[in-house]
């Protein structure tokens, strides 16, 4: 759970680097919370408003951790815009996000894997 909270603490921090573990654990917890809220929305409350509010609240932290993850792979944060290209864009972006980070320091900072070891 600390991965999720760490990303929320860096709410709009687009500089630096994010490890794969930080990105994917945040994404996993985020999706689980969205599914639970959607189930509550439509199954219990019938309002359909909790999920969209949560998505709006976590949009900026999600974008920031994605940009930091791209920085870890040595790419610019602008590569996040690949996601808007139909069909192939999200696949390419997924490959970039799943790739190993650069072991050496780059223009975005030191290797976060070495900094926390």
KAVENLIN-V166300 format. One line per field, one symbol per residue. ss: DSSP state (H for helix, E for strand, - for the rest). Layout:
ss = ???
//
This chain:
ss = -HHHHHHHH----------HHHHHHHHHHHHHHHHHHHHHHHHHH----HHHHHHHHHHHHHHHHHHHHHHH----HHHHHHHH---HHHHHHHHHHH-------E--E--HHHH--
//
